[in-house]
Amino acid sequence: MAPEPEQIPSRTCGCRDCLIDLPPERYGQQPPHDACTGPWRVRYHNETGKHRAKNLPTLRDAQQFLATVQPKAVSRAS
Ligand SMILES: [Zn+2]
């Protein structure tokens, strides 16, 4: 099973989730968004088996990147 990109909170995003993780009283006012604009993090293993993570601006970018680095399922080591 391929790991899904996960969206991470952004200080420049004002969606509900980001406001919870990054409260305005601590991180400053953020313009409200209905949909989160935070970057997407993909986790993968590189050619040498090292665990890597990379942030991409959109889900599409993240999925496309994942397709280039992950020809086969990544083992789920804990
Ligand atoms: Zn957000």
N, CA, C, O and the ligand as a Tripos MOL2 file, in Angstrom:
@<TRIPOS>MOLECULE
protein
  313   311    79     0     0
PROTEIN
NO_CHARGES

@<TRIPOS>ATOM
      1 N           0.8410   -1.2060    0.0000 N.3       1 MET1
      2 CA          0.0000    0.0000    0.0000 C.3       1 MET1
      3 C           0.8690    1.2460    0.0000 C.2       1 MET1
      4 O           1.7840    1.3740    0.8140 O.2       1 MET1
      5 N           0.5860    2.1440   -0.8980 N.am      2 ALA2
      6 CA          1.3860    3.3640   -0.9980 C.3       2 ALA2
      7 C           1.0100    4.3460    0.1080 C.2       2 ALA2
      8 O          -0.1680    4.5200    0.4220 O.2       2 ALA2
      9 N           2.0010    4.9730    0.6830 N.am      3 PRO3
     10 CA          1.6980    5.9890    1.6840 C.3       3 PRO3
     11 C           1.0610    7.1980    1.0200 C.2       3 PRO3
     12 O           1.4880    7.6160   -0.0560 O.2       3 PRO3
     13 N           0.0600    7.7500    1.6490 N.am      4 GLU4
     14 CA         -0.5980    8.9310    1.0990 C.3       4 GLU4
     15 C           0.1400   10.1810    1.5550 C.2       4 GLU4
     16 O           0.6560   10.2280    2.6720 O.2       4 GLU4
     17 N           0.1900   11.1960    0.6920 N.am      5 PRO5
     18 CA          0.7280   12.4790    1.1520 C.3       5 PRO5
     19 C          -0.1250   13.0030    2.3030 C.2       5 PRO5
     20 O          -1.3430   12.8280    2.3030 O.2       5 PRO5
     21 N           0.4940   13.6320    3.2620 N.am      6 GLU6
     22 CA         -0.2840   14.2240    4.3440 C.3       6 GLU6
     23 C          -0.1140   15.7330    4.3270 C.2       6 GLU6
     24 O           0.9840   16.2500    4.1190 O.2       6 GLU6
     25 N          -1.2060   16.4190    4.5470 N.am      7 GLN7
     26 CA         -1.1440   17.8730    4.5160 C.3       7 GLN7
     27 C          -0.7040   18.3740    5.8920 C.2       7 GLN7
     28 O          -1.1870   17.9090    6.9240 O.2       7 GLN7
     29 N           0.2100   19.3200    5.8810 N.am      8 ILE8
     30 CA          0.7170   19.8240    7.1490 C.3       8 ILE8
     31 C           0.3270   21.2930    7.3150 C.2       8 ILE8
     32 O           0.2090   22.0300    6.3360 O.2       8 ILE8
     33 N           0.1290   21.7050    8.5640 N.am      9 PRO9
     34 CA         -0.3400   23.0670    8.8270 C.3       9 PRO9
     35 C           0.6440   24.1240    8.3460 C.2       9 PRO9
     36 O           1.8600   23.9380    8.3830 O.2       9 PRO9
     37 N           0.0820   25.2340    7.8940 N.am     10 SER10
     38 CA          0.8960   26.3430    7.4360 C.3      10 SER10
     39 C           0.5330   27.5970    8.2070 C.2      10 SER10
     40 O          -0.6330   27.8190    8.5340 O.2      10 SER10
     41 N           1.5190   28.4050    8.4930 N.am     11 ARG11
     42 CA          1.2570   29.6660    9.1860 C.3      11 ARG11
     43 C           0.5450   30.6690    8.3100 C.2      11 ARG11
     44 O          -0.0300   31.6380    8.8060 O.2      11 ARG11
     45 N           0.5800   30.4450    7.0160 N.am     12 THR12
     46 CA         -0.0780   31.3910    6.1290 C.3      12 THR12
     47 C          -1.4680   30.9130    5.7500 C.2      12 THR12
     48 O          -2.1350   31.5350    4.9230 O.2      12 THR12
     49 N          -1.9080   29.8190    6.3430 N.am     13 CYS13
     50 CA         -3.2330   29.2890    6.0410 C.3      13 CYS13
     51 C          -4.1450   29.5300    7.2300 C.2      13 CYS13
     52 O          -3.7310   29.3730    8.3780 O.2      13 CYS13
     53 N          -5.3750   29.9090    6.9580 N.am     14 GLY14
     54 CA         -6.3180   30.1860    8.0400 C.3      14 GLY14
     55 C          -7.4720   29.2050    8.0860 C.2      14 GLY14
     56 O          -8.5460   29.5410    8.5860 O.2      14 GLY14
     57 N          -7.2770   28.0110    7.5820 N.am     15 CYS15
     58 CA         -8.3610   27.0300    7.6530 C.3      15 CYS15
     59 C          -8.5080   26.5440    9.0920 C.2      15 CYS15
     60 O          -7.6560   26.8110    9.9400 O.2      15 CYS15
     61 N          -9.5880   25.8340    9.3520 N.am     16 ARG16
     62 CA         -9.8930   25.4300   10.7210 C.3      16 ARG16
     63 C          -8.7510   24.6100   11.3390 C.2      16 ARG16
     64 O          -8.3310   24.8690   12.4660 O.2      16 ARG16
     65 N          -8.2700   23.6450   10.6040 N.am     17 ASP17
     66 CA         -7.2280   22.7690   11.1490 C.3      17 ASP17
     67 C          -5.9490   23.5430   11.4640 C.2      17 ASP17
     68 O          -5.3110   23.3210   12.4930 O.2      17 ASP17
     69 N          -5.5870   24.4540   10.5630 N.am     18 CYS18
     70 CA         -4.3600   25.2090   10.7890 C.3      18 CYS18
     71 C          -4.5170   26.1640   11.9740 C.2      18 CYS18
     72 O          -3.5670   26.3890   12.7240 O.2      18 CYS18
     73 N          -5.7170   26.7220   12.1400 N.am     19 LEU19
     74 CA         -5.9390   27.6220   13.2680 C.3      19 LEU19
     75 C          -5.8710   26.8680   14.5890 C.2      19 LEU19
     76 O          -5.5070   27.4280   15.6230 O.2      19 LEU19
     77 N          -6.2240   25.5990   14.5360 N.am     20 ILE20
     78 CA         -6.1320   24.7760   15.7470 C.3      20 ILE20
     79 C          -4.6630   24.4630   16.0560 C.2      20 ILE20
     80 O          -4.2180   24.5720   17.1990 O.2      20 ILE20
     81 N          -3.9310   24.0780   15.0250 N.am     21 ASP21
     82 CA         -2.5270   23.7170   15.2340 C.3      21 ASP21
     83 C          -1.6440   24.9350   15.4420 C.2      21 ASP21
     84 O          -0.6640   24.8810   16.1840 O.2      21 ASP21
     85 N          -1.9980   26.0470   14.7780 N.am     22 LEU22
     86 CA         -1.1860   27.2620   14.8530 C.3      22 LEU22
     87 C          -2.0890   28.4190   15.2820 C.2      22 LEU22
     88 O          -2.4880   29.2310   14.4480 O.2      22 LEU22
     89 N          -2.4110   28.5000   16.5590 N.am     23 PRO23
     90 CA         -3.3730   29.5120   17.0110 C.3      23 PRO23
     91 C          -2.9040   30.9300   16.6980 C.2      23 PRO23
     92 O          -1.7360   31.2650   16.8980 O.2      23 PRO23
     93 N          -3.8300   31.7660   16.2010 N.am     24 PRO24
     94 CA         -3.4890   33.1360   15.7890 C.3      24 PRO24
     95 C          -2.8870   33.9480   16.9270 C.2      24 PRO24
     96 O          -2.0310   34.8030   16.6960 O.2      24 PRO24
     97 N          -3.3270   33.6870   18.1510 N.am     25 GLU25
     98 CA         -2.7970   34.4730   19.2660 C.3      25 GLU25
     99 C          -1.3150   34.2070   19.4750 C.2      25 GLU25
    100 O          -0.6150   34.9860   20.1230 O.2      25 GLU25
    101 N          -0.8550   33.1200   18.9290 N.am     26 ARG26
    102 CA          0.5550   32.7920   19.0860 C.3      26 ARG26
    103 C           1.3450   32.9860   17.7900 C.2      26 ARG26
    104 O           2.5260   33.3320   17.8100 O.2      26 ARG26
    105 N           0.6740   32.7570   16.6770 N.am     27 TYR27
    106 CA          1.3930   32.7800   15.3840 C.3      27 TYR27
    107 C           0.9550   33.9210   14.4810 C.2      27 TYR27
    108 O           1.4490   34.0600   13.3620 O.2      27 TYR27
    109 N           0.0150   34.7480   14.9740 N.am     28 GLY28
    110 CA         -0.4230   35.8630   14.1510 C.3      28 GLY28
    111 C          -1.6540   35.5130   13.3370 C.2      28 GLY28
    112 O          -1.9590   34.3460   13.0920 O.2      28 GLY28
    113 N          -2.3480   36.5620   12.9280 N.am     29 GLN29
    114 CA         -3.5730   36.3640   12.1540 C.3      29 GLN29
    115 C          -3.2570   35.7400   10.8050 C.2      29 GLN29
    116 O          -2.2460   36.0480   10.1740 O.2      29 GLN29
    117 N          -4.1420   34.8650   10.3860 N.am     30 GLN30
    118 CA         -3.9960   34.2340    9.0900 C.3      30 GLN30
    119 C          -5.2760   34.4540    8.3070 C.2      30 GLN30
    120 O          -6.3670   34.3940    8.8750 O.2      30 GLN30
    121 N          -5.1630   34.7030    7.0360 N.am     31 PRO31
    122 CA         -6.3720   34.9110    6.2390 C.3      31 PRO31
    123 C          -7.1910   33.6330    6.2300 C.2      31 PRO31
    124 O          -6.6420   32.5450    6.0580 O.2      31 PRO31
    125 N          -8.5080   33.7570    6.4140 N.am     32 PRO32
    126 CA         -9.3440   32.5530    6.4740 C.3      32 PRO32
    127 C          -9.4240   31.8220    5.1380 C.2      32 PRO32
    128 O          -9.5070   32.4350    4.0730 O.2      32 PRO32
    129 N          -9.3980   30.5220    5.2240 N.am     33 HIS33
    130 CA         -9.5480   29.6810    4.0370 C.3      33 HIS33
    131 C         -10.5620   28.6020    4.3440 C.2      33 HIS33
    132 O         -10.6190   28.0970    5.4650 O.2      33 HIS33
    133 N         -11.3460   28.2540    3.3740 N.am     34 ASP34
    134 CA        -12.2290   27.1090    3.5480 C.3      34 ASP34
    135 C         -11.4390   25.8250    3.3950 C.2      34 ASP34
    136 O         -11.5820   24.8810    4.1710 O.2      34 ASP34
    137 N         -10.6000   25.8210    2.3670 N.am     35 ALA35
    138 CA         -9.7820   24.6350    2.1260 C.3      35 ALA35
    139 C          -8.3560   24.9330    2.5730 C.2      35 ALA35
    140 O          -7.8570   26.0450    2.4030 O.2      35 ALA35
    141 N          -7.7230   23.9430    3.1330 N.am     36 CYS36
    142 CA         -6.3660   24.1510    3.6320 C.3      36 CYS36
    143 C          -5.3990   24.4140    2.4860 C.2      36 CYS36
    144 O          -5.4590   23.7640    1.4430 O.2      36 CYS36
    145 N          -4.5110   25.3740    2.6970 N.am     37 THR37
    146 CA         -3.5090   25.6740    1.6700 C.3      37 THR37
    147 C          -2.1170   25.2430    2.1190 C.2      37 THR37
    148 O          -1.1180   25.5890    1.4900 O.2      37 THR37
    149 N          -2.0610   24.4950    3.1960 N.am     38 GLY38
    150 CA         -0.7700   24.0380    3.7050 C.3      38 GLY38
    151 C          -0.0850   23.1100    2.7160 C.2      38 GLY38
    152 O          -0.7370   22.5220    1.8530 O.2      38 GLY38
    153 N           1.2340   22.9790    2.8420 N.am     39 PRO39
    154 CA          1.9690   22.0890    1.9470 C.3      39 PRO39
    155 C           1.6720   20.6110    2.2470 C.2      39 PRO39
    156 O           1.1080   20.2730    3.2870 O.2      39 PRO39
    157 N           2.0530   19.7750    1.3400 N.am     40 TRP40
    158 CA          1.8380   18.3330    1.4900 C.3      40 TRP40
    159 C           3.1720   17.6410    1.7060 C.2      40 TRP40
    160 O           4.1490   17.9050    1.0060 O.2      40 TRP40
    161 N           3.1910   16.7700    2.6680 N.am     41 ARG41
    162 CA          4.4140   16.0380    2.9700 C.3      41 ARG41
    163 C           4.3000   14.6140    2.4690 C.2      41 ARG41
    164 O           3.3220   13.9130    2.7300 O.2      41 ARG41
    165 N           5.3190   14.2100    1.7480 N.am     42 VAL42
    166 CA          5.3760   12.8140    1.3180 C.3      42 VAL42
    167 C           6.5470   12.1460    2.0240 C.2      42 VAL42
    168 O           7.6090   12.7430    2.1960 O.2      42 VAL42
    169 N           6.3420   10.9320    2.4200 N.am     43 ARG43
    170 CA          7.4030   10.1470    3.0450 C.3      43 ARG43
    171 C           7.7340    9.0110    2.1070 C.2      43 ARG43
    172 O           6.8480    8.3730    1.5370 O.2      43 ARG43
    173 N           8.9980    8.7720    1.9590 N.am     44 TYR44
    174 CA          9.4020    7.7300    1.0100 C.3      44 TYR44
    175 C          10.7800    7.2250    1.4020 C.2      44 TYR44
    176 O          11.4460    7.7750    2.2790 O.2      44 TYR44
    177 N          11.1820    6.1660    0.7270 N.am     45 HIS45
    178 CA         12.5320    5.6600    0.8970 C.3      45 HIS45
    179 C          13.2980    5.9080   -0.3860 C.2      45 HIS45
    180 O          12.7970    5.6380   -1.4770 O.2      45 HIS45
    181 N          14.4900    6.4100   -0.2610 N.am     46 ASN46
    182 CA         15.2780    6.6610   -1.4720 C.3      46 ASN46
    183 C          15.9450    5.3730   -1.9320 C.2      46 ASN46
    184 O          15.7190    4.3110   -1.3530 O.2      46 ASN46
    185 N          16.7680    5.4680   -2.9770 N.am     47 GLU47
    186 CA         17.3600    4.2780   -3.5940 C.3      47 GLU47
    187 C          18.1660    3.4540   -2.6030 C.2      47 GLU47
    188 O          18.2710    2.2350   -2.7390 O.2      47 GLU47
    189 N          18.7260    4.1120   -1.6200 N.am     48 THR48
    190 CA         19.5350    3.3860   -0.6480 C.3      48 THR48
    191 C          18.7160    2.9340    0.5620 C.2      48 THR48
    192 O          19.2590    2.4230    1.5420 O.2      48 THR48
    193 N          17.4090    3.1300    0.4730 N.am     49 GLY49
    194 CA         16.5530    2.6580    1.5580 C.3      49 GLY49
    195 C          16.4170    3.6250    2.7110 C.2      49 GLY49
    196 O          15.8240    3.3020    3.7400 O.2      49 GLY49
    197 N          16.9710    4.8170    2.5370 N.am     50 LYS50
    198 CA         16.8670    5.8060    3.6100 C.3      50 LYS50
    199 C          15.4900    6.4450    3.6350 C.2      50 LYS50
    200 O          14.9020    6.7330    2.5930 O.2      50 LYS50
    201 N          14.9910    6.6590    4.8310 N.am     51 HIS51
    202 CA         13.6840    7.2810    5.0030 C.3      51 HIS51
    203 C          13.8130    8.7880    4.7760 C.2      51 HIS51
    204 O          14.6070    9.4650    5.4290 O.2      51 HIS51
    205 N          13.0290    9.2850    3.8520 N.am     52 ARG52
    206 CA         13.0760   10.7040    3.5290 C.3      52 ARG52
    207 C          11.6860   11.2990    3.5990 C.2      52 ARG52
    208 O          10.6850   10.5860    3.5250 O.2      52 ARG52
    209 N          11.6350   12.6130    3.7440 N.am     53 ALA53
    210 CA         10.3630   13.3240    3.6580 C.3      53 ALA53
    211 C          10.5800   14.5800    2.8490 C.2      53 ALA53
    212 O          11.6510   15.1840    2.8930 O.2      53 ALA53
    213 N           9.5590   14.9700    2.1120 N.am     54 LYS54
    214 CA          9.6730   16.1520    1.2660 C.3      54 LYS54
    215 C           8.3390   16.8720    1.2720 C.2      54 LYS54
    216 O           7.2820   16.2410    1.2430 O.2      54 LYS54
    217 N           8.3910   18.1910    1.3090 N.am     55 ASN55
    218 CA          7.1640   18.9830    1.2640 C.3      55 ASN55
    219 C           6.9500   19.5430   -0.1280 C.2      55 ASN55
    220 O           7.8690   20.0720   -0.7520 O.2      55 ASN55
    221 N           5.7230   19.4190   -0.6020 N.am     56 LEU56
    222 CA          5.3770   19.9660   -1.9060 C.3      56 LEU56
    223 C           4.1420   20.8410   -1.7600 C.2      56 LEU56
    224 O           3.3190   20.6260   -0.8700 O.2      56 LEU56
    225 N           4.0160   21.8360   -2.6470 N.am     57 PRO57
    226 CA          2.9750   22.8470   -2.4550 C.3      57 PRO57
    227 C           1.5460   22.3390   -2.6460 C.2      57 PRO57
    228 O           0.6170   22.8540   -2.0240 O.2      57 PRO57
    229 N           1.3680   21.3500   -3.4900 N.am     58 THR58
    230 CA          0.0000   20.8820   -3.7360 C.3      58 THR58
    231 C          -0.0610   19.3590   -3.6640 C.2      58 THR58
    232 O           0.9480   18.6640   -3.7790 O.2      58 THR58
    233 N          -1.2880   18.8700   -3.4700 N.am     59 LEU59
    234 CA         -1.4760   17.4170   -3.4220 C.3      59 LEU59
    235 C          -1.0580   16.7740   -4.7360 C.2      59 LEU59
    236 O          -0.4600   15.6970   -4.7530 O.2      59 LEU59
    237 N          -1.3810   17.4490   -5.8390 N.am     60 ARG60
    238 CA         -1.0040   16.9050   -7.1420 C.3      60 ARG60
    239 C           0.5230   16.7750   -7.2680 C.2      60 ARG60
    240 O           1.0380   15.7550   -7.7240 O.2      60 ARG60
    241 N           1.2220   17.8240   -6.8570 N.am     61 ASP61
    242 CA          2.6850   17.7670   -6.8790 C.3      61 ASP61
    243 C           3.1840   16.6070   -6.0280 C.2      61 ASP61
    244 O           4.0900   15.8720   -6.4200 O.2      61 ASP61
    245 N           2.5730   16.4580   -4.8560 N.am     62 ALA62
    246 CA          3.0080   15.4100   -3.9420 C.3      62 ALA62
    247 C           2.7800   14.0340   -4.5460 C.2      62 ALA62
    248 O           3.6350   13.1540   -4.4460 O.2      62 ALA62
    249 N           1.6170   13.8510   -5.1770 N.am     63 GLN63
    250 CA          1.3090   12.5500   -5.7740 C.3      63 GLN63
    251 C           2.2220   12.2580   -6.9560 C.2      63 GLN63
    252 O           2.6610   11.1270   -7.1610 O.2      63 GLN63
    253 N           2.4980   13.3090   -7.7310 N.am     64 GLN64
    254 CA          3.3890   13.1110   -8.8790 C.3      64 GLN64
    255 C           4.7980   12.7790   -8.4140 C.2      64 GLN64
    256 O           5.4690   11.9190   -8.9850 O.2      64 GLN64
    257 N           5.2370   13.4740   -7.3680 N.am     65 PHE65
    258 CA          6.5670   13.1920   -6.8360 C.3      65 PHE65
    259 C           6.6400   11.7690   -6.3070 C.2      65 PHE65
    260 O           7.6080   11.0460   -6.5430 O.2      65 PHE65
    261 N           5.6000   11.3870   -5.5910 N.am     66 LEU66
    262 CA          5.5590   10.0510   -5.0090 C.3      66 LEU66
    263 C           5.6640    8.9790   -6.0940 C.2      66 LEU66
    264 O           6.3110    7.9470   -5.9100 O.2      66 LEU66
    265 N           5.0270    9.2400   -7.2060 N.am     67 ALA67
    266 CA          5.0440    8.2700   -8.3060 C.3      67 ALA67
    267 C           6.4520    8.0950   -8.8620 C.2      67 ALA67
    268 O           6.7860    7.0290   -9.3800 O.2      67 ALA67
    269 N           7.2770    9.1290   -8.7600 N.am     68 THR68
    270 CA          8.6240    9.0410   -9.3200 C.3      68 THR68
    271 C           9.5940    8.3640   -8.3590 C.2      68 THR68
    272 O          10.6130    7.8200   -8.7840 O.2      68 THR68
    273 N           9.2840    8.3950   -7.0710 N.am     69 VAL69
    274 CA         10.2340    7.8400   -6.1110 C.3      69 VAL69
    275 C           9.7930    6.4890   -5.5760 C.2      69 VAL69
    276 O          10.5490    5.8140   -4.8770 O.2      69 VAL69
    277 N           8.5660    6.0930   -5.9040 N.am     70 GLN70
    278 CA          8.0750    4.9090   -5.2760 C.3      70 GLN70
    279 C           7.5180    3.9020   -6.2510 C.2      70 GLN70
    280 O           6.3020    3.7670   -6.3820 O.2      70 GLN70
    281 N           8.3990    3.1920   -6.9410 N.am     71 PRO71
    282 CA          7.9380    2.1990   -7.9040 C.3      71 PRO71
    283 C           7.2950    1.0030   -7.2260 C.2      71 PRO71
    284 O           6.5000    0.3050   -7.8550 O.2      71 PRO71
    285 N           7.6090    0.7450   -5.9760 N.am     72 LYS72
    286 CA          6.9900   -0.3710   -5.2740 C.3      72 LYS72
    287 C           6.6350    0.0390   -3.8520 C.2      72 LYS72
    288 O           7.1000    1.0600   -3.3470 O.2      72 LYS72
    289 N           5.8190   -0.7620   -3.2330 N.am     73 ALA73
    290 CA          5.3290   -0.4190   -1.8990 C.3      73 ALA73
    291 C           6.4840   -0.3100   -0.9090 C.2      73 ALA73
    292 O           7.4330   -1.0930   -0.9390 O.2      73 ALA73
    293 N           6.3740    0.6620   -0.0520 N.am     74 VAL74
    294 CA          7.3720    0.8590    0.9910 C.3      74 VAL74
    295 C           7.0000   -0.0130    2.1820 C.2      74 VAL74
    296 O           5.8450   -0.0570    2.6050 O.2      74 VAL74
    297 N           7.9850   -0.6930    2.7030 N.am     75 SER75
    298 CA          7.7060   -1.5270    3.8730 C.3      75 SER75
    299 C           7.4270   -0.6340    5.0690 C.2      75 SER75
    300 O           8.0320    0.4250    5.2370 O.2      75 SER75
    301 N           6.5130   -1.0810    5.8790 N.am     76 ARG76
    302 CA          6.0940   -0.2450    6.9990 C.3      76 ARG76
    303 C           6.8620   -0.6050    8.2510 C.2      76 ARG76
    304 O           6.3420   -1.2740    9.1440 O.2      76 ARG76
    305 N           8.0850   -0.1640    8.3080 N.am     77 ALA77
    306 CA          8.8560   -0.3730    9.5260 C.3      77 ALA77
    307 C           8.4610    0.6760   10.5480 C.2      77 ALA77
    308 O           8.2610    1.8410   10.2040 O.2      77 ALA77
    309 N           8.3510    0.2750   11.7740 N.am     78 SER78
    310 CA          7.8640    1.2250   12.7720 C.3      78 SER78
    311 C           8.9590    1.9350   13.5000 C.2      78 SER78
    312 O           8.6870    2.7640   14.3690 O.2      78 SER78
    313 ZN         -4.8040   24.9980    6.5240 Zn       79 ZN79
@<TRIPOS>BOND
     1     1     2 1
     2     2     3 1
     3     3     4 2
     4     3     5 am
     5     5     6 1
     6     6     7 1
     7     7     8 2
     8     7     9 am
     9     9    10 1
    10    10    11 1
    11    11    12 2
    12    11    13 am
    13    13    14 1
    14    14    15 1
    15    15    16 2
    16    15    17 am
    17    17    18 1
    18    18    19 1
    19    19    20 2
    20    19    21 am
    21    21    22 1
    22    22    23 1
    23    23    24 2
    24    23    25 am
    25    25    26 1
    26    26    27 1
    27    27    28 2
    28    27    29 am
    29    29    30 1
    30    30    31 1
    31    31    32 2
    32    31    33 am
    33    33    34 1
    34    34    35 1
    35    35    36 2
    36    35    37 am
    37    37    38 1
    38    38    39 1
    39    39    40 2
    40    39    41 am
    41    41    42 1
    42    42    43 1
    43    43    44 2
    44    43    45 am
    45    45    46 1
    46    46    47 1
    47    47    48 2
    48    47    49 am
    49    49    50 1
    50    50    51 1
    51    51    52 2
    52    51    53 am
    53    53    54 1
    54    54    55 1
    55    55    56 2
    56    55    57 am
    57    57    58 1
    58    58    59 1
    59    59    60 2
    60    59    61 am
    61    61    62 1
    62    62    63 1
    63    63    64 2
    64    63    65 am
    65    65    66 1
    66    66    67 1
    67    67    68 2
    68    67    69 am
    69    69    70 1
    70    70    71 1
    71    71    72 2
    72    71    73 am
    73    73    74 1
    74    74    75 1
    75    75    76 2
    76    75    77 am
    77    77    78 1
    78    78    79 1
    79    79    80 2
    80    79    81 am
    81    81    82 1
    82    82    83 1
    83    83    84 2
    84    83    85 am
    85    85    86 1
    86    86    87 1
    87    87    88 2
    88    87    89 am
    89    89    90 1
    90    90    91 1
    91    91    92 2
    92    91    93 am
    93    93    94 1
    94    94    95 1
    95    95    96 2
    96    95    97 am
    97    97    98 1
    98    98    99 1
    99    99   100 2
   100    99   101 am
   101   101   102 1
   102   102   103 1
   103   103   104 2
   104   103   105 am
   105   105   106 1
   106   106   107 1
   107   107   108 2
   108   107   109 am
   109   109   110 1
   110   110   111 1
   111   111   112 2
   112   111   113 am
   113   113   114 1
   114   114   115 1
   115   115   116 2
   116   115   117 am
   117   117   118 1
   118   118   119 1
   119   119   120 2
   120   119   121 am
   121   121   122 1
   122   122   123 1
   123   123   124 2
   124   123   125 am
   125   125   126 1
   126   126   127 1
   127   127   128 2
   128   127   129 am
   129   129   130 1
   130   130   131 1
   131   131   132 2
   132   131   133 am
   133   133   134 1
   134   134   135 1
   135   135   136 2
   136   135   137 am
   137   137   138 1
   138   138   139 1
   139   139   140 2
   140   139   141 am
   141   141   142 1
   142   142   143 1
   143   143   144 2
   144   143   145 am
   145   145   146 1
   146   146   147 1
   147   147   148 2
   148   147   149 am
   149   149   150 1
   150   150   151 1
   151   151   152 2
   152   151   153 am
   153   153   154 1
   154   154   155 1
   155   155   156 2
   156   155   157 am
   157   157   158 1
   158   158   159 1
   159   159   160 2
   160   159   161 am
   161   161   162 1
   162   162   163 1
   163   163   164 2
   164   163   165 am
   165   165   166 1
   166   166   167 1
   167   167   168 2
   168   167   169 am
   169   169   170 1
   170   170   171 1
   171   171   172 2
   172   171   173 am
   173   173   174 1
   174   174   175 1
   175   175   176 2
   176   175   177 am
   177   177   178 1
   178   178   179 1
   179   179   180 2
   180   179   181 am
   181   181   182 1
   182   182   183 1
   183   183   184 2
   184   183   185 am
   185   185   186 1
   186   186   187 1
   187   187   188 2
   188   187   189 am
   189   189   190 1
   190   190   191 1
   191   191   192 2
   192   191   193 am
   193   193   194 1
   194   194   195 1
   195   195   196 2
   196   195   197 am
   197   197   198 1
   198   198   199 1
   199   199   200 2
   200   199   201 am
   201   201   202 1
   202   202   203 1
   203   203   204 2
   204   203   205 am
   205   205   206 1
   206   206   207 1
   207   207   208 2
   208   207   209 am
   209   209   210 1
   210   210   211 1
   211   211   212 2
   212   211   213 am
   213   213   214 1
   214   214   215 1
   215   215   216 2
   216   215   217 am
   217   217   218 1
   218   218   219 1
   219   219   220 2
   220   219   221 am
   221   221   222 1
   222   222   223 1
   223   223   224 2
   224   223   225 am
   225   225   226 1
   226   226   227 1
   227   227   228 2
   228   227   229 am
   229   229   230 1
   230   230   231 1
   231   231   232 2
   232   231   233 am
   233   233   234 1
   234   234   235 1
   235   235   236 2
   236   235   237 am
   237   237   238 1
   238   238   239 1
   239   239   240 2
   240   239   241 am
   241   241   242 1
   242   242   243 1
   243   243   244 2
   244   243   245 am
   245   245   246 1
   246   246   247 1
   247   247   248 2
   248   247   249 am
   249   249   250 1
   250   250   251 1
   251   251   252 2
   252   251   253 am
   253   253   254 1
   254   254   255 1
   255   255   256 2
   256   255   257 am
   257   257   258 1
   258   258   259 1
   259   259   260 2
   260   259   261 am
   261   261   262 1
   262   262   263 1
   263   263   264 2
   264   263   265 am
   265   265   266 1
   266   266   267 1
   267   267   268 2
   268   267   269 am
   269   269   270 1
   270   270   271 1
   271   271   272 2
   272   271   273 am
   273   273   274 1
   274   274   275 1
   275   275   276 2
   276   275   277 am
   277   277   278 1
   278   278   279 1
   279   279   280 2
   280   279   281 am
   281   281   282 1
   282   282   283 1
   283   283   284 2
   284   283   285 am
   285   285   286 1
   286   286   287 1
   287   287   288 2
   288   287   289 am
   289   289   290 1
   290   290   291 1
   291   291   292 2
   292   291   293 am
   293   293   294 1
   294   294   295 1
   295   295   296 2
   296   295   297 am
   297   297   298 1
   298   298   299 1
   299   299   300 2
   300   299   301 am
   301   301   302 1
   302   302   303 1
   303   303   304 2
   304   303   305 am
   305   305   306 1
   306   306   307 1
   307   307   308 2
   308   307   309 am
   309   309   310 1
   310   310   311 1
   311   311   312 2
@<TRIPOS>SUBSTRUCTURE
     1 MET1         2 RESIDUE 1 A MET
     2 ALA2         6 RESIDUE 1 A ALA
     3 PRO3        10 RESIDUE 1 A PRO
     4 GLU4        14 RESIDUE 1 A GLU
     5 PRO5        18 RESIDUE 1 A PRO
     6 GLU6        22 RESIDUE 1 A GLU
     7 GLN7        26 RESIDUE 1 A GLN
     8 ILE8        30 RESIDUE 1 A ILE
     9 PRO9        34 RESIDUE 1 A PRO
    10 SER10       38 RESIDUE 1 A SER
    11 ARG11       42 RESIDUE 1 A ARG
    12 THR12       46 RESIDUE 1 A THR
    13 CYS13       50 RESIDUE 1 A CYS
    14 GLY14       54 RESIDUE 1 A GLY
    15 CYS15       58 RESIDUE 1 A CYS
    16 ARG16       62 RESIDUE 1 A ARG
    17 ASP17       66 RESIDUE 1 A ASP
    18 CYS18       70 RESIDUE 1 A CYS
    19 LEU19       74 RESIDUE 1 A LEU
    20 ILE20       78 RESIDUE 1 A ILE
    21 ASP21       82 RESIDUE 1 A ASP
    22 LEU22       86 RESIDUE 1 A LEU
    23 PRO23       90 RESIDUE 1 A PRO
    24 PRO24       94 RESIDUE 1 A PRO
    25 GLU25       98 RESIDUE 1 A GLU
    26 ARG26      102 RESIDUE 1 A ARG
    27 TYR27      106 RESIDUE 1 A TYR
    28 GLY28      110 RESIDUE 1 A GLY
    29 GLN29      114 RESIDUE 1 A GLN
    30 GLN30      118 RESIDUE 1 A GLN
    31 PRO31      122 RESIDUE 1 A PRO
    32 PRO32      126 RESIDUE 1 A PRO
    33 HIS33      130 RESIDUE 1 A HIS
    34 ASP34      134 RESIDUE 1 A ASP
    35 ALA35      138 RESIDUE 1 A ALA
    36 CYS36      142 RESIDUE 1 A CYS
    37 THR37      146 RESIDUE 1 A THR
    38 GLY38      150 RESIDUE 1 A GLY
    39 PRO39      154 RESIDUE 1 A PRO
    40 TRP40      158 RESIDUE 1 A TRP
    41 ARG41      162 RESIDUE 1 A ARG
    42 VAL42      166 RESIDUE 1 A VAL
    43 ARG43      170 RESIDUE 1 A ARG
    44 TYR44      174 RESIDUE 1 A TYR
    45 HIS45      178 RESIDUE 1 A HIS
    46 ASN46      182 RESIDUE 1 A ASN
    47 GLU47      186 RESIDUE 1 A GLU
    48 THR48      190 RESIDUE 1 A THR
    49 GLY49      194 RESIDUE 1 A GLY
    50 LYS50      198 RESIDUE 1 A LYS
    51 HIS51      202 RESIDUE 1 A HIS
    52 ARG52      206 RESIDUE 1 A ARG
    53 ALA53      210 RESIDUE 1 A ALA
    54 LYS54      214 RESIDUE 1 A LYS
    55 ASN55      218 RESIDUE 1 A ASN
    56 LEU56      222 RESIDUE 1 A LEU
    57 PRO57      226 RESIDUE 1 A PRO
    58 THR58      230 RESIDUE 1 A THR
    59 LEU59      234 RESIDUE 1 A LEU
    60 ARG60      238 RESIDUE 1 A ARG
    61 ASP61      242 RESIDUE 1 A ASP
    62 ALA62      246 RESIDUE 1 A ALA
    63 GLN63      250 RESIDUE 1 A GLN
    64 GLN64      254 RESIDUE 1 A GLN
    65 PHE65      258 RESIDUE 1 A PHE
    66 LEU66      262 RESIDUE 1 A LEU
    67 ALA67      266 RESIDUE 1 A ALA
    68 THR68      270 RESIDUE 1 A THR
    69 VAL69      274 RESIDUE 1 A VAL
    70 GLN70      278 RESIDUE 1 A GLN
    71 PRO71      282 RESIDUE 1 A PRO
    72 LYS72      286 RESIDUE 1 A LYS
    73 ALA73      290 RESIDUE 1 A ALA
    74 VAL74      294 RESIDUE 1 A VAL
    75 SER75      298 RESIDUE 1 A SER
    76 ARG76      302 RESIDUE 1 A ARG
    77 ALA77      306 RESIDUE 1 A ALA
    78 SER78      310 RESIDUE 1 A SER
    79 ZN79       313 GROUP 0 **** ****
